[in-house]
């Protein structure tokens, strides 16, 4: 998905919020924003939003002198999600359709997104998403793909959201490779964050080798690209993975909440819509 | 009121919306935004937001080659407000406290604000504002000032909002000078817009001599500054007039809806709050 001019205000807001999150003073905030303004003056709209986000958040980390400004945000989110884990696992276990319930839980966890908002109501979102009609629902196709695949590659999104992926991973009925970022960007989950969320048990953890948001394949490691290339089924979490992989065809299933109006328009859903979408379909 | 970094995304959004409003293509939109980004890289935060808005919207008009991009927006708003005029006048006439009702109507009209949003529900806003508790209510002070003054200077805000000022102007019990912008900026009312809103009858129309948002005194004409200087009572509509005149003391009364979180914080009210505030008071 390409970038739109509507994304500019959002990139600036993200940089400002990151600076404030780590308590940078206004002079440091302004220095950072001046650099982001210069950068945005040079971007190509044919890039995907994560390609620009990669450069913006690299500036954020360099300019603020903090390699992981969202560390405490990620730790808080993971802790809160872990507290809810028994309740979410019970929801999935007791559901009439455990796979659908686990898909919904995974999508509910996508509310944890520092690029969108620093505030969220985690259990309130679970309750909403468990009963909300899907805006796009390719569940039958996902069941078919699960029946035919030998393993699944699961592209993680944000720290804490990772915990919400666990009930689904356990119900895929396949060996799972769980891919996380190669380094900190926004509140995206890294190897360390995934381990803190209890993701080691029962899955193979793999780094994408890239610290860009989403999955920018040419930025990923050779090892990741090989794993990706031979995967029969890919589960891609969150907006940034949709933005970078939306053209990748039917083996990719996107699970997300459409939080941004531009992504929502691209998906042809309303803002707030919950989406399980198979790539390559209308 | 000074500018905050939070204003940057808003200026960019305003420029983009202006470009789209007149149907500029994406290349023209991007050219404009690149110029706005450069401008924002040079601003001083000690400026008020309208001082920066003045420069941003000058760029908008120059870059788009349209001296009044909001012309049709203003005409539509004025027409819609005029259609509602009999109903609003009846509300004020039948109210237990006609002055308070007219103040509320004037504040309700402040929802027409292209800098905030291109969409609004005009009569829905009237119904809300007629019953909503004031966030700041210096009505007794306004009554006192009206009893002691020989005339009032009324600083207009947006086209269409002008119509909502008429019931109040008629109930001030004083000769009124109604000041409008010296040229188009955003959807602010100019002389032409005020005449289209029926503001000629019973008031003296005066241009501020400036096409900046709000009232930047050093940018106004000598004539306006003299009128302003000797006014015993000034009624200042909208956020931009508050942003530029907030330090001006007790003869100025601000009437507005706090639509922007930064203005709301400065006023110590919630977003959405309705405000009748005397200058120089805590």
Interface residues (C-beta under 8 A of the other chain):
Chain A: X5 X6 X8 X9 X10 X12 X13 X16 X26 X29 X30 X33 X34 X37 X38 X40 X41 X45
Chain B: X5 X6 X8 X9 X10 X12 X13 X16 X26 X29 X30 X33 X34 X37 X38 X40 X41 X45
